[in-house]
Amino acid sequence: MSGATATTTTTIQTIGAIKEAMSKKVASVESLTDDDLETLKDLLQQLDSLEGVNIEVLTKTLIGTVVSKFKKHDEIGPTAKTLVKKWKTAAKEEASAKNTAKSSAKTKKGTKSSAAAAAPPRRNSTNAATAEMQEAWYTLQPYRQAICQKLHDVFEISKPDLIQQGINADALDHLAVERATDIEKAIQIAFQGQKQEYLGKARSLCFNLRKNRSLTTQLILGQVTSKELVVMSSEQLVSEAKRKDIEARKKDMMNANLLDWDRLNEDKINKMCGITGDLLKASLFTCGRCKSIKTTSTQKQTRSADEPMTVFVLCLDCNNRWKFS
């Protein structure tokens, strides 16, 4: 085990013990005693004095999630805020340094053409976006980080279309991270303490946004807010084409329940059955004399009420008349 690895392991163990002690005070944060406050001040001071607190340590211990719970307290809140801000700054600087080192290594390995050498250096969008994600999400629980990543992946799908519209790629990288973070936070607020409902809503939004590019674009450009998205119904989340299809099916179902549906849709029924031309004028009866199907009929009660009615048929071609019952 190298010296750096041993130091990191020791730091993680130390922070783990402090985190456990602080976690016991979270439930009573609104009614902390003087002894509790003294203990928390001492723990915060220990955290502030620790060396080697990097992204790896913060990610593995998630100490930021516990310290953040005390930020609203009147007495120890300012100290907690300052400490979290210090960690965020350190994490950002570390991520930037790593990205710079990677970019330099790639530059040394690759061979540049004279045209490329003369061109001004471009910002590595992917690395910058990754650094921003690490800064924005490192204090979240792992399952929340996973949701942020899934939402970010959805926005990545719509980037090429927006770039073709003339929107700057670097700006889109920033917006994708920002929108994913805002949406995840809105879901968390809406389902506070309900993890399964939170996960269900997140999965539903990711699924629908992948299918609805138009809504995804509106979210990236800020035309639809995160709060509005979370309260949208399933019908509002689907694409315009899907929505029209659903409305058409609903209309067909409503029409099918109408008592005079067959009369209102007689033309459609005839077309589907291939009834056209003279067949439209055909009746149920065929003339026995000329074999014409152009007949008309009437029914009359010529016998007692419990007997069937008598049908009188007239051929419209040869004027033949007959009846049967």
Summary of the structure (lengths in Angstrom):
residues: 325
radius of gyration: 36.8
end to end distance: 104.6
largest distance: 113.3
contacts: 839
relative contact order: 0.05
helix: 68%
strand: 5%
